[in-house]
Amino acid sequence: MDPNDFISRLPYNILYHIISFLPFESAVRTTFLSTHWKDLWKEALLALVRDATMEDAISAIPSFLDDFNIHHRPRNNWGFKFEFGRGRVLLVAIAPNNTLQLDFSAGKQEYARPFDWLLKLNLSSDWHWQSRYSFDWILEENHPLRTQQPSFSAIKVKSLYLVSVSYSSNEAVSSMVSNFPFLQSLAIAKCKGLRSLKIKEAGKLQKLVILDCPQLESLCCEGSYLRSFRYRGRSISFEFEVSSREDHPRYFCSLSPHKFLLNDAMLDFRQGPPIYNSINCDGLKSILESIEGVKSLTFCRWVFELLISYMLPSLGSDSEFCLYGLRELWWIDCSMERDNVNALLSFLKLCPYMERLYVTIDPECYNMRSTKKFSAKVNGLEKLGDLELLKLEGFASKKKEIFFAEPLRPLFRRKPLILAKSNGGCLRRLFKVPELEKEGKYPYKFKEVKNFHETNPYHVHMKL
């Protein structure tokens, strides 16, 4: 510990007291101060329940939400820390924006036993509530976990974040999740052993996030209002079943005009295709059909080449597929060889109104060579008249950055801000150097910039 860090050297009970006065988000961010602060916010803001059972937790959480008053709460009462024995722990916290977090990752992790997860959200396509809160309990009559329906003062859970749900906990979590009728956003992360996920009756769900579930092979989501889909992991089998608002029979979006109209899509498949199954092209096609109106997109080059090979016969001026609404793109690749650069240029033909382009080179990104060879020529491409920012990350050297930026400059009608940042390096900006121009050399060079303040330094998906 730094001897000059006098605050960290204070007794724990004083640190807990200090943290209790912070806004919830600020209290959680103290985790990043140092390893000493890693778990202090949990001790300060969450009530400890020892020797608990899963039944205790499932009963206590609805009651806690029922009595929770965000405006008149005790400073140290934002949730629970349940200790189940054998080192297993569940952290439960409610954030001010009506976000409920259930996190099983804090304690000892059990063996990743494979399981298939069915989540029935009970979110009808239209809300007709006769009271402020109406619940359709899925627990059987006289079930020991059955609890009272919440009163009219209950908090409306609009966002749910589930971390490290396992074989032994998924059924208990499902029984509780089905009782949040105002849910708009669902995030699921780090669920080891999860093989398939089916989300049913998600009529009003607007945002779905699936992150880092290494054994996941298939995802099926049923709903009608989904506008944001963010996924990080291996490519999996997708089935998006879209129900109409009139509760008509449901259709697969790859076969029906009833499809998700996403305005935000993170498709981070840099880990590659499934381990045990072949690539599901129909599933990728269903996603492709849903991103035609997308504004923010994350995409990998190898997926684009796969789509070109199987689904998009032409990307010329006569191509019917175009991302007219796309404003910011995060492009991920393993390298920027000439063919890879040409693949990006070909994709940019589909994005005439792009405003911000982020390019990340990740050497660990999957690289599948397709038979499609891109011969994109800058002179044949429409200029990106609205481009304001180009940011490069992960390039091996400044020479590689220049090699990439040089063929793109003729595409720019304006002079966009061009930034570069290597792993652990400083932020650099591309400047024109008159001396180099006089010598007949490429007249641009990256220089370090200090105290730089940019309103859009990161893509919206980069901080997940």
The 8 nearest C-alpha neighbors of each residue, nearest first, counted from 0:
[[1, 2, 4, 35, 7, 8, 3, 33],
 [0, 2, 4, 3, 5, 7, 8, 33],
 [3, 1, 4, 0, 5, 8, 7, 6],
 [4, 2, 1, 5, 0, 6, 8, 7],
 [5, 3, 1, 2, 6, 7, 8, 0],
 [4, 6, 8, 7, 3, 9, 2, 1],
 [5, 7, 8, 9, 4, 14, 3, 10],
 [8, 6, 9, 5, 4, 35, 14, 36],
 [9, 7, 5, 6, 10, 4, 0, 2],
 [8, 10, 7, 6, 11, 13, 14, 5],
 [11, 9, 13, 12, 14, 8, 7, 15],
 [10, 12, 14, 13, 15, 9, 39, 16],
 [11, 13, 15, 14, 10, 16, 9, 43],
 [12, 14, 16, 15, 11, 10, 17, 9],
 [15, 13, 11, 17, 16, 12, 18, 10],
 [16, 14, 43, 12, 18, 13, 17, 11],
 [15, 17, 13, 19, 14, 18, 12, 20],
 [18, 16, 14, 19, 15, 20, 13, 21],
 [19, 17, 15, 21, 20, 16, 26, 14],
 [18, 20, 16, 74, 17, 21, 75, 15],
 [21, 19, 18, 17, 74, 22, 16, 26],
 [22, 20, 18, 26, 19, 25, 23, 17],
 [23, 21, 25, 24, 26, 20, 19, 18],
 [22, 24, 26, 25, 21, 27, 94, 95],
 [23, 25, 27, 26, 22, 28, 94, 21],
 [26, 24, 28, 22, 27, 23, 21, 29],
 [25, 27, 23, 24, 28, 29, 21, 18],
 [28, 26, 24, 29, 25, 30, 40, 23],
 [27, 29, 25, 30, 26, 31, 24, 32],
 [28, 30, 31, 32, 27, 26, 36, 25],
 [31, 29, 37, 28, 36, 32, 27, 38],
 [30, 32, 29, 33, 28, 37, 36, 34],
 [31, 33, 29, 30, 36, 34, 37, 28],
 [34, 32, 35, 36, 31, 37, 30, 29],
 [33, 35, 37, 36, 32, 30, 31, 38],
 [34, 36, 33, 37, 7, 38, 39, 32],
 [37, 35, 30, 39, 34, 33, 38, 29],
 [38, 36, 30, 34, 35, 39, 33, 31],
 [39, 37, 41, 40, 36, 30, 42, 35],
 [38, 40, 42, 36, 41, 37, 43, 15],
 [41, 39, 43, 42, 38, 26, 44, 27],
 [42, 40, 45, 39, 43, 38, 44, 80],
 [41, 43, 39, 40, 45, 44, 38, 15],
 [42, 44, 15, 40, 41, 75, 45, 39],
 [43, 45, 75, 41, 76, 77, 40, 42],
 [46, 44, 79, 78, 41, 77, 76, 42],
 [45, 47, 79, 80, 78, 76, 48, 44],
 [46, 48, 80, 79, 81, 45, 49, 82],
 [47, 49, 81, 80, 82, 51, 46, 50],
 [50, 48, 82, 51, 81, 47, 83, 84],
 [51, 49, 83, 82, 84, 52, 48, 81],
 [52, 50, 83, 49, 82, 55, 81, 48],
 [53, 51, 55, 54, 83, 56, 50, 82],
 [52, 54, 56, 55, 57, 51, 171, 83],
 [53, 55, 57, 52, 56, 144, 58, 171],
 [56, 54, 52, 58, 53, 57, 59, 51],
 [55, 57, 59, 53, 58, 54, 60, 52],
 [56, 58, 54, 55, 59, 60, 53, 175],
 [59, 57, 55, 56, 60, 54, 61, 144],
 [58, 60, 56, 62, 57, 61, 55, 63],
 [59, 61, 63, 62, 57, 58, 56, 64],
 [62, 60, 64, 63, 59, 65, 58, 57],
 [61, 63, 65, 59, 60, 64, 66, 58],
 [62, 64, 60, 66, 65, 61, 67, 59],
 [65, 63, 67, 61, 62, 66, 154, 153],
 [64, 66, 153, 62, 149, 63, 67, 61],
 [67, 65, 63, 64, 153, 62, 68, 152],
 [68, 66, 64, 65, 63, 69, 154, 153],
 [69, 67, 71, 70, 72, 66, 154, 152],
 [68, 70, 72, 71, 67, 95, 154, 94],
 [71, 69, 68, 72, 67, 95, 73, 74],
 [72, 70, 68, 69, 73, 67, 74, 76],
 [71, 73, 68, 69, 70, 74, 76, 67],
 [74, 72, 76, 75, 71, 77, 19, 68],
 [73, 75, 19, 76, 72, 20, 44, 77],
 [76, 74, 44, 73, 19, 43, 77, 45],
 [75, 77, 73, 44, 78, 74, 45, 46],
 [78, 76, 44, 92, 45, 93, 75, 79],
 [79, 77, 92, 45, 91, 76, 46, 93],
 [80, 78, 46, 45, 91, 47, 90, 81],
 [79, 81, 90, 47, 89, 45, 46, 48],
 [82, 80, 48, 89, 88, 79, 51, 49],
 [81, 83, 88, 49, 50, 84, 51, 87],
 [84, 82, 51, 50, 87, 52, 88, 81],
 [83, 85, 86, 87, 82, 50, 51, 88],
 [86, 84, 87, 83, 107, 82, 106, 88],
 [85, 87, 107, 84, 106, 88, 83, 82],
 [88, 86, 106, 107, 83, 85, 84, 82],
 [89, 87, 106, 82, 81, 103, 105, 83],
 [90, 88, 103, 81, 102, 80, 91, 82],
 [89, 91, 80, 102, 101, 79, 81, 103],
 [92, 90, 101, 79, 78, 100, 80, 89],
 [93, 91, 78, 100, 77, 99, 94, 90],
 [92, 94, 99, 98, 77, 78, 100, 97],
 [93, 95, 98, 96, 97, 92, 99, 23],
 [96, 94, 97, 93, 69, 98, 23, 24],
 [97, 95, 98, 94, 157, 158, 93, 156],
 [98, 96, 156, 95, 157, 94, 158, 99],
 [99, 97, 158, 94, 96, 93, 159, 156],
 [98, 100, 93, 159, 92, 158, 160, 94],
 [101, 99, 160, 92, 91, 159, 161, 102],
 [102, 100, 91, 161, 90, 162, 160, 103],
 [101, 103, 162, 90, 104, 89, 161, 100],
 [104, 102, 89, 163, 105, 88, 162, 164],
 [105, 103, 163, 102, 106, 162, 108, 88],
 [106, 104, 103, 88, 107, 102, 89, 90],
 [107, 105, 88, 87, 86, 104, 108, 103],
 [106, 108, 86, 87, 109, 105, 88, 85],
 [109, 107, 106, 110, 104, 87, 86, 111],
 [108, 110, 111, 107, 87, 165, 112, 167],
 [109, 111, 112, 108, 192, 191, 165, 166],
 [112, 110, 192, 191, 109, 113, 165, 166],
 [111, 113, 192, 110, 166, 114, 165, 191],
 [114, 112, 192, 193, 111, 194, 166, 115],
 [115, 113, 193, 166, 194, 192, 116, 112],
 [116, 114, 195, 194, 193, 196, 117, 113],
 [115, 117, 196, 195, 197, 118, 114, 169],
 [116, 118, 197, 196, 198, 119, 115, 199],
 [117, 119, 198, 173, 120, 199, 197, 116],
 [120, 118, 199, 121, 177, 200, 198, 117],
 [119, 121, 177, 122, 200, 201, 118, 199],
 [122, 120, 200, 177, 119, 123, 201, 180],
 [123, 121, 201, 202, 120, 200, 180, 203],
 [122, 124, 202, 125, 121, 126, 200, 203],
 [123, 125, 202, 244, 203, 122, 126, 246],
 [126, 124, 123, 127, 244, 202, 203, 122],
 [125, 127, 128, 123, 124, 122, 203, 180],
 [128, 126, 125, 129, 123, 130, 133, 124],
 [127, 129, 130, 126, 133, 131, 132, 125],
 [130, 128, 127, 131, 133, 132, 126, 134],
 [131, 129, 128, 132, 133, 151, 127, 150],
 [130, 132, 151, 128, 133, 129, 152, 150],
 [131, 133, 130, 151, 134, 128, 149, 150],
 [132, 134, 130, 128, 131, 135, 180, 129],
 [135, 133, 178, 136, 132, 148, 180, 179],
 [134, 136, 137, 178, 133, 121, 177, 180],
 [135, 137, 138, 134, 178, 177, 174, 139],
 [138, 136, 139, 135, 174, 177, 178, 175],
 [139, 137, 136, 145, 142, 140, 174, 144],
 [138, 140, 142, 141, 137, 145, 136, 143],
 [139, 141, 142, 138, 145, 143, 137, 136],
 [142, 140, 143, 139, 145, 144, 138, 146],
 [143, 141, 139, 145, 140, 144, 138, 146],
 [142, 144, 145, 141, 54, 146, 140, 139],
 [145, 143, 142, 54, 58, 146, 57, 138],
 [144, 146, 142, 143, 138, 141, 147, 58],
 [147, 145, 144, 58, 148, 61, 143, 62],
 [148, 146, 149, 145, 62, 61, 150, 58],
 [147, 149, 146, 150, 134, 133, 61, 132],
 [150, 148, 65, 153, 147, 151, 61, 62],
 [149, 151, 152, 153, 65, 148, 132, 66],
 [150, 152, 153, 131, 132, 149, 130, 65],
 [151, 153, 150, 65, 154, 66, 149, 68],
 [154, 152, 65, 151, 150, 64, 149, 66],
 [153, 155, 64, 156, 65, 152, 67, 97],
 [154, 156, 157, 181, 153, 97, 179, 182],
 [157, 155, 97, 158, 182, 98, 154, 179],
 [156, 158, 182, 183, 181, 97, 155, 98],
 [159, 157, 98, 184, 182, 156, 185, 183],
 [158, 160, 99, 185, 98, 100, 186, 184],
 [159, 161, 100, 186, 187, 185, 99, 101],
 [162, 160, 187, 101, 102, 186, 100, 188],
 [161, 163, 102, 188, 164, 189, 103, 187],
 [164, 162, 190, 189, 103, 104, 165, 188],
 [163, 165, 190, 162, 169, 168, 103, 161],
 [166, 164, 168, 167, 169, 163, 190, 191],
 [165, 167, 114, 168, 169, 112, 113, 164],
 [166, 168, 165, 169, 170, 164, 171, 112],
 [167, 169, 165, 171, 166, 170, 164, 172],
 [168, 170, 172, 171, 165, 166, 164, 173],
 [171, 169, 173, 172, 168, 174, 167, 116],
 [170, 172, 174, 173, 168, 169, 175, 57],
 [171, 173, 169, 175, 170, 174, 176, 168],
 [174, 172, 170, 176, 175, 171, 118, 169],
 [175, 173, 171, 172, 176, 177, 170, 137],
 [174, 176, 172, 173, 177, 178, 171, 57],
 [177, 175, 173, 178, 174, 179, 172, 120],
 [176, 178, 120, 175, 121, 119, 179, 174],
 [177, 179, 176, 175, 134, 180, 136, 135],
 [178, 180, 181, 182, 177, 176, 156, 120],
 [181, 179, 182, 122, 178, 121, 134, 133],
 [182, 180, 157, 179, 155, 156, 183, 122],
 [181, 183, 157, 180, 179, 158, 156, 184],
 [184, 182, 204, 157, 205, 158, 203, 181],
 [183, 185, 206, 158, 205, 182, 207, 204],
 [184, 186, 159, 207, 158, 160, 206, 208],
 [187, 185, 208, 160, 207, 209, 161, 159],
 [188, 186, 161, 209, 162, 160, 208, 210],
 [187, 189, 210, 162, 190, 211, 209, 212],
 [190, 188, 212, 163, 211, 162, 191, 210],
 [191, 189, 163, 212, 164, 188, 193, 165],
 [192, 190, 111, 193, 212, 189, 213, 214],
 [191, 193, 113, 111, 112, 214, 114, 194],
 [192, 194, 114, 215, 191, 214, 190, 113],
 [195, 193, 215, 216, 214, 115, 114, 192],
 [194, 196, 217, 115, 215, 216, 218, 193],
 [195, 197, 116, 218, 117, 115, 219, 217],
 [198, 196, 219, 117, 220, 218, 118, 199],
 [199, 197, 220, 118, 119, 221, 219, 117],
 [198, 200, 119, 221, 201, 118, 197, 120],
 [201, 199, 121, 122, 120, 202, 119, 221],
 [202, 200, 222, 122, 204, 199, 120, 203],
 [201, 203, 124, 222, 123, 122, 223, 200],
 [204, 202, 224, 201, 124, 122, 205, 183],
 [203, 205, 183, 201, 225, 202, 206, 184],
 [206, 204, 225, 183, 226, 224, 184, 203],
 [207, 205, 184, 227, 225, 204, 228, 226],
 [206, 208, 228, 185, 186, 184, 227, 229],
 [207, 209, 186, 229, 230, 228, 187, 185],
 [210, 208, 230, 187, 188, 186, 229, 231],
 [211, 209, 188, 231, 230, 212, 187, 208],
 [210, 212, 189, 232, 213, 188, 231, 209],
 [211, 213, 189, 190, 215, 191, 214, 210],
 [214, 212, 215, 211, 191, 232, 233, 189],
 [215, 213, 194, 192, 193, 212, 216, 191],
 [216, 214, 194, 193, 212, 213, 195, 217],
 [215, 217, 235, 194, 195, 236, 214, 273],
 [218, 216, 236, 195, 235, 237, 215, 196],
 [219, 217, 196, 237, 195, 197, 236, 238],
 [218, 220, 238, 197, 239, 237, 198, 196],
 [221, 219, 198, 239, 197, 240, 199, 238],
 [220, 222, 240, 199, 241, 201, 198, 239],
 [223, 221, 202, 201, 241, 242, 224, 200],
 [222, 224, 241, 242, 202, 225, 243, 244],
 [223, 225, 205, 203, 204, 222, 226, 202],
 [224, 226, 205, 204, 206, 227, 223, 259],
 [227, 225, 261, 205, 262, 260, 206, 224],
 [226, 228, 206, 263, 261, 264, 225, 262],
 [229, 227, 264, 207, 208, 206, 265, 263],
 [230, 228, 265, 208, 264, 209, 207, 266],
 [229, 231, 209, 266, 265, 210, 208, 267],
 [232, 230, 267, 210, 211, 268, 209, 266],
 [233, 231, 211, 268, 270, 234, 267, 210],
 [234, 232, 270, 271, 268, 272, 273, 235],
 [233, 235, 272, 268, 273, 271, 232, 236],
 [236, 234, 216, 217, 273, 233, 237, 279],
 [235, 237, 217, 279, 282, 218, 216, 238],
 [238, 236, 282, 218, 217, 219, 235, 239],
 [239, 237, 219, 282, 240, 218, 220, 236],
 [238, 240, 220, 219, 252, 251, 221, 241],
 [241, 239, 221, 251, 250, 220, 249, 252],
 [240, 242, 222, 223, 250, 258, 249, 221],
 [243, 241, 249, 223, 222, 246, 247, 250],
 [242, 244, 245, 246, 247, 223, 241, 257],
 [245, 243, 246, 124, 242, 223, 125, 247],
 [244, 246, 243, 247, 124, 242, 125, 248],
 [247, 245, 244, 243, 242, 248, 124, 249],
 [246, 248, 245, 243, 249, 242, 244, 250],
 [249, 247, 242, 246, 250, 243, 241, 245],
 [250, 248, 242, 241, 240, 247, 251, 243],
 [249, 251, 240, 241, 252, 255, 242, 248],
 [250, 252, 240, 253, 254, 239, 255, 241],
 [251, 253, 258, 255, 254, 250, 285, 257],
 [254, 252, 285, 251, 255, 284, 288, 281],
 [255, 253, 252, 251, 250, 256, 257, 285],
 [254, 256, 252, 257, 253, 250, 251, 258],
 [255, 257, 258, 252, 254, 253, 250, 251],
 [258, 256, 255, 252, 241, 243, 250, 259],
 [259, 257, 252, 241, 256, 260, 289, 255],
 [258, 260, 289, 261, 225, 223, 241, 226],
 [259, 261, 289, 226, 258, 262, 292, 290],
 [260, 262, 226, 290, 263, 293, 227, 259],
 [261, 293, 263, 294, 226, 292, 227, 260],
 [264, 262, 227, 295, 261, 293, 294, 296],
 [265, 263, 296, 228, 229, 227, 266, 295],
 [264, 266, 229, 297, 296, 230, 267, 228],
 [267, 265, 297, 298, 230, 268, 264, 229],
 [266, 268, 231, 269, 265, 298, 230, 297],
 [269, 267, 233, 270, 234, 232, 271, 266],
 [268, 270, 364, 271, 365, 267, 299, 233],
 [271, 269, 233, 268, 365, 232, 364, 272],
 [270, 272, 365, 233, 269, 268, 234, 273],
 [271, 273, 234, 233, 278, 274, 270, 235],
 [274, 272, 276, 275, 234, 233, 235, 277],
 [275, 273, 276, 272, 277, 233, 271, 216],
 [274, 276, 273, 277, 216, 272, 278, 214],
 [277, 275, 273, 274, 278, 216, 272, 279],
 [276, 278, 279, 273, 275, 272, 274, 280],
 [279, 277, 280, 272, 276, 273, 234, 235],
 [278, 280, 282, 236, 281, 277, 283, 235],
 [279, 281, 283, 282, 278, 284, 309, 306],
 [282, 280, 284, 283, 279, 285, 253, 237],
 [281, 283, 237, 285, 284, 280, 279, 236],
 [284, 282, 280, 286, 285, 281, 287, 279],
 [283, 285, 287, 281, 282, 286, 280, 288],
 [284, 286, 253, 282, 288, 283, 287, 252],
 [287, 285, 289, 283, 284, 288, 290, 282],
 [286, 288, 284, 289, 285, 290, 283, 291],
 [289, 287, 285, 286, 290, 291, 284, 253],
 [288, 290, 286, 259, 260, 287, 261, 291],
 [291, 289, 293, 292, 287, 261, 288, 286],
 [290, 292, 322, 293, 289, 288, 321, 287],
 [293, 291, 324, 290, 262, 322, 261, 260],
 [292, 262, 294, 290, 325, 263, 261, 291],
 [295, 293, 325, 262, 326, 324, 263, 327],
 [296, 294, 263, 327, 293, 328, 325, 326],
 [295, 297, 264, 328, 265, 263, 329, 298],
 [298, 296, 265, 329, 266, 328, 330, 267],
 [297, 299, 330, 266, 267, 331, 329, 296],
 [300, 298, 331, 302, 301, 330, 332, 269],
 [299, 301, 303, 302, 332, 304, 331, 298],
 [300, 302, 304, 303, 299, 367, 366, 305],
 [303, 301, 305, 304, 300, 299, 306, 298],
 [302, 304, 306, 300, 305, 301, 307, 299],
 [305, 303, 307, 301, 306, 302, 308, 300],
 [306, 304, 302, 308, 303, 307, 301, 309],
 [307, 305, 303, 310, 309, 304, 308, 302],
 [308, 306, 311, 304, 305, 309, 310, 303],
 [307, 309, 305, 306, 304, 310, 371, 311],
 [310, 308, 306, 307, 305, 311, 312, 280],
 [309, 311, 306, 307, 308, 312, 284, 305],
 [310, 312, 307, 313, 306, 309, 308, 314],
 [313, 311, 310, 307, 314, 308, 309, 318],
 [314, 312, 311, 315, 318, 317, 307, 316],
 [315, 313, 318, 316, 312, 311, 317, 345],
 [314, 316, 317, 318, 313, 348, 345, 319],
 [315, 317, 318, 314, 319, 313, 348, 349],
 [318, 316, 315, 319, 314, 313, 320, 321],
 [319, 317, 314, 315, 320, 316, 313, 321],
 [318, 320, 317, 321, 314, 316, 313, 315],
 [319, 321, 318, 322, 349, 291, 314, 311],
 [322, 320, 349, 323, 319, 350, 291, 318],
 [323, 321, 350, 291, 325, 349, 324, 292],
 [322, 324, 325, 321, 350, 352, 351, 292],
 [323, 325, 292, 294, 322, 293, 326, 352],
 [326, 324, 294, 293, 322, 323, 353, 327],
 [325, 327, 353, 354, 294, 295, 324, 355],
 [328, 326, 355, 295, 356, 354, 325, 353],
 [327, 329, 296, 356, 297, 357, 295, 330],
 [328, 330, 297, 357, 358, 356, 296, 298],
 [329, 331, 358, 298, 299, 297, 328, 357],
 [332, 330, 299, 359, 358, 360, 298, 300],
 [331, 333, 360, 334, 300, 299, 361, 364],
 [334, 332, 362, 361, 364, 360, 363, 366],
 [335, 333, 332, 360, 336, 362, 361, 339],
 [336, 334, 339, 340, 337, 403, 333, 332],
 [335, 337, 339, 338, 334, 340, 341, 403],
 [336, 338, 340, 339, 341, 335, 342, 403],
 [339, 337, 341, 340, 336, 342, 373, 372],
 [340, 338, 342, 336, 341, 335, 337, 343],
 [339, 341, 337, 343, 342, 338, 335, 336],
 [340, 342, 344, 338, 339, 375, 343, 373],
 [343, 341, 339, 345, 340, 344, 373, 338],
 [344, 342, 346, 340, 345, 341, 347, 339],
 [343, 345, 341, 347, 346, 342, 340, 375],
 [346, 344, 342, 343, 348, 347, 375, 341],
 [345, 347, 343, 348, 344, 349, 342, 350],
 [346, 348, 344, 350, 349, 345, 343, 351],
 [347, 349, 346, 345, 350, 380, 351, 344],
 [348, 350, 321, 347, 322, 346, 351, 320],
 [351, 349, 347, 322, 348, 352, 353, 323],
 [352, 350, 353, 383, 349, 323, 348, 347],
 [353, 351, 350, 385, 323, 326, 354, 383],
 [352, 354, 326, 386, 350, 351, 325, 355],
 [353, 355, 386, 326, 385, 387, 327, 352],
 [356, 354, 327, 388, 387, 386, 353, 389],
 [355, 357, 389, 328, 327, 388, 329, 390],
 [356, 358, 329, 390, 389, 328, 391, 330],
 [359, 357, 330, 391, 329, 331, 392, 390],
 [360, 358, 392, 331, 393, 391, 330, 361],
 [361, 359, 393, 332, 333, 334, 394, 331],
 [360, 362, 333, 363, 364, 332, 359, 393],
 [363, 361, 333, 364, 360, 334, 332, 365],
 [364, 362, 361, 365, 333, 270, 269, 366],
 [363, 365, 269, 333, 361, 362, 270, 332],
 [366, 364, 271, 269, 270, 363, 367, 333],
 [367, 365, 301, 368, 364, 333, 271, 332],
 [368, 366, 301, 369, 365, 305, 304, 271],
 [367, 369, 366, 370, 301, 304, 371, 305],
 [368, 370, 371, 367, 304, 305, 308, 372],
 [369, 371, 372, 368, 308, 304, 305, 373],
 [372, 370, 369, 308, 373, 304, 307, 368],
 [373, 371, 370, 374, 338, 369, 342, 341],
 [374, 372, 341, 375, 342, 338, 371, 345],
 [373, 375, 376, 372, 341, 338, 342, 345],
 [374, 376, 341, 373, 345, 344, 377, 379],
 [377, 375, 378, 379, 374, 380, 341, 344],
 [376, 378, 380, 379, 375, 410, 409, 406],
 [379, 377, 376, 380, 409, 381, 410, 375],
 [378, 380, 377, 376, 381, 375, 382, 348],
 [381, 379, 377, 378, 382, 348, 376, 410],
 [380, 382, 383, 379, 348, 410, 351, 378],
 [381, 383, 410, 384, 411, 412, 380, 351],
 [384, 382, 411, 385, 386, 410, 351, 412],
 [383, 385, 412, 382, 386, 411, 413, 352],
 [384, 386, 354, 383, 352, 353, 387, 413],
 [387, 385, 354, 353, 383, 384, 355, 388],
 [388, 386, 415, 354, 355, 416, 385, 389],
 [389, 387, 355, 416, 415, 417, 386, 356],
 [388, 390, 417, 356, 357, 355, 416, 418],
 [389, 391, 418, 357, 419, 417, 358, 356],
 [392, 390, 419, 358, 359, 357, 418, 420],
 [393, 391, 359, 420, 421, 394, 419, 358],
 [392, 394, 360, 421, 359, 422, 395, 361],
 [395, 393, 396, 360, 392, 421, 400, 399],
 [394, 396, 393, 399, 397, 421, 400, 398],
 [397, 395, 399, 398, 394, 400, 421, 393],
 [398, 396, 400, 399, 401, 395, 445, 394],
 [397, 399, 401, 396, 400, 402, 395, 403],
 [400, 398, 402, 396, 397, 401, 403, 394],
 [401, 399, 397, 403, 402, 398, 404, 394],
 [400, 402, 404, 398, 403, 399, 405, 397],
 [403, 401, 399, 400, 405, 404, 398, 406],
 [402, 404, 400, 401, 405, 399, 406, 335],
 [405, 403, 401, 407, 402, 406, 400, 408],
 [404, 406, 407, 402, 408, 403, 401, 409],
 [407, 405, 408, 404, 403, 409, 377, 402],
 [408, 406, 404, 410, 405, 409, 403, 411],
 [407, 409, 410, 411, 405, 406, 404, 414],
 [410, 408, 411, 407, 406, 377, 382, 412],
 [411, 409, 382, 408, 407, 383, 412, 377],
 [412, 410, 413, 383, 409, 408, 382, 384],
 [411, 413, 384, 382, 383, 410, 414, 409],
 [414, 412, 411, 415, 384, 386, 385, 387],
 [413, 415, 411, 416, 412, 387, 386, 408],
 [416, 414, 387, 388, 413, 386, 417, 389],
 [415, 417, 388, 387, 389, 418, 414, 428],
 [418, 416, 389, 429, 390, 428, 388, 415],
 [419, 417, 428, 390, 427, 391, 389, 429],
 [420, 418, 391, 427, 390, 392, 426, 428],
 [419, 421, 426, 392, 425, 424, 427, 391],
 [422, 420, 424, 393, 392, 423, 394, 419],
 [421, 423, 424, 393, 420, 392, 394, 425],
 [422, 424, 421, 425, 420, 393, 426, 392],
 [425, 423, 421, 422, 420, 426, 427, 419],
 [426, 424, 420, 427, 447, 423, 421, 448],
 [425, 427, 420, 447, 419, 448, 424, 418],
 [428, 426, 447, 446, 419, 448, 418, 445],
 [427, 429, 418, 445, 446, 417, 447, 419],
 [428, 430, 445, 444, 417, 418, 446, 443],
 [431, 429, 444, 443, 445, 432, 428, 446],
 [430, 432, 443, 442, 433, 444, 429, 436],
 [431, 433, 442, 434, 435, 443, 430, 436],
 [434, 432, 436, 435, 437, 431, 442, 443],
 [435, 433, 437, 436, 432, 438, 442, 440],
 [436, 434, 442, 438, 440, 437, 433, 432],
 [435, 437, 442, 433, 439, 438, 434, 440],
 [438, 436, 434, 439, 435, 433, 440, 442],
 [437, 439, 435, 436, 440, 434, 442, 433],
 [438, 440, 436, 437, 435, 441, 442, 434],
 [441, 439, 435, 438, 436, 442, 437, 443],
 [440, 442, 443, 436, 435, 439, 405, 444],
 [443, 441, 436, 435, 432, 431, 440, 433],
 [444, 442, 431, 430, 432, 441, 429, 445],
 [443, 445, 429, 430, 431, 446, 432, 442],
 [444, 446, 429, 428, 427, 430, 447, 443],
 [447, 445, 427, 428, 429, 448, 444, 430],
 [446, 448, 427, 426, 428, 425, 449, 445],
 [447, 449, 427, 426, 451, 446, 428, 450],
 [450, 448, 451, 447, 426, 425, 427, 452],
 [451, 449, 452, 448, 453, 426, 447, 425],
 [450, 452, 449, 448, 453, 426, 427, 447],
 [453, 451, 450, 454, 456, 449, 455, 448],
 [452, 454, 455, 456, 451, 457, 450, 416],
 [453, 455, 456, 452, 457, 451, 388, 458],
 [454, 456, 453, 457, 458, 388, 355, 459],
 [457, 455, 453, 454, 458, 390, 452, 388],
 [458, 456, 455, 459, 461, 357, 462, 460],
 [457, 459, 460, 461, 329, 357, 456, 455],
 [458, 460, 461, 457, 462, 295, 463, 327],
 [461, 459, 458, 462, 463, 265, 297, 457],
 [460, 462, 458, 463, 459, 457, 329, 297],
 [461, 463, 460, 459, 457, 458, 456, 265],
 [462, 461, 460, 459, 210, 231, 229, 208]]
